[in-house]
Amino acid sequence: MDDAEKYLLRQQIACALDHPSVFMGGPSQQSIHKAIRIVEILSGEYSVTPHDAMKADAEHVRSWRTSAWDSLERT
C-alpha cells in the first residue's frame, strides 16, 4: 500500500472510531492517532491490498495530498 491508500484506510478507521460524532467535521485527532497506529500494525504484520473501488479514491488523494499518510496535516 502506498501513502494515499494508507491515508484512506486511516480515515476510514478514524471515522469508525468516532461514529457518530464524525459527522461534525471529521474524525477527532485522538481517533486519527489511534487509526495511524492500527494501520502501522496492519501494514507491518499483514499484507493489506485495497479493493479496485478504493484505487480511484487513492488517485484522487494523490492529486491533492502532499504530506505523509501519518501526518496530521490536512494537506
ChimeraX attribute file (.defattr): number of C-alpha atoms within 10 A of each C-alpha:
attribute: neighborCount
match mode: 1-to-1
recipient: residues
	/A:1	12
	/A:2	11
	/A:3	17
	/A:4	22
	/A:5	21
	/A:6	22
	/A:7	23
	/A:8	18
	/A:9	21
	/A:10	24
	/A:11	19
	/A:12	15
	/A:13	20
	/A:14	24
	/A:15	20
	/A:16	15
	/A:17	18
	/A:18	18
	/A:19	13
	/A:20	10
	/A:21	13
	/A:22	15
	/A:23	10
	/A:24	10
	/A:25	7
	/A:26	14
	/A:27	21
	/A:28	16
	/A:29	11
	/A:30	12
	/A:31	19
	/A:32	23
	/A:33	15
	/A:34	16
	/A:35	23
	/A:36	23
	/A:37	14
	/A:38	16
	/A:39	18
	/A:40	15
	/A:41	11
	/A:42	12
	/A:43	14
	/A:44	10
	/A:45	9
	/A:46	9
	/A:47	8
	/A:48	13
	/A:49	13
	/A:50	13
	/A:51	8
	/A:52	9
	/A:53	8
	/A:54	14
	/A:55	15
	/A:56	11
	/A:57	13
	/A:58	20
	/A:59	12
	/A:60	12
	/A:61	17
	/A:62	15
	/A:63	9
	/A:64	9
	/A:65	15
	/A:66	14
	/A:67	13
	/A:68	14
	/A:69	20
	/A:70	17
	/A:71	13
	/A:72	12
	/A:73	10
	/A:74	7
	/A:75	11
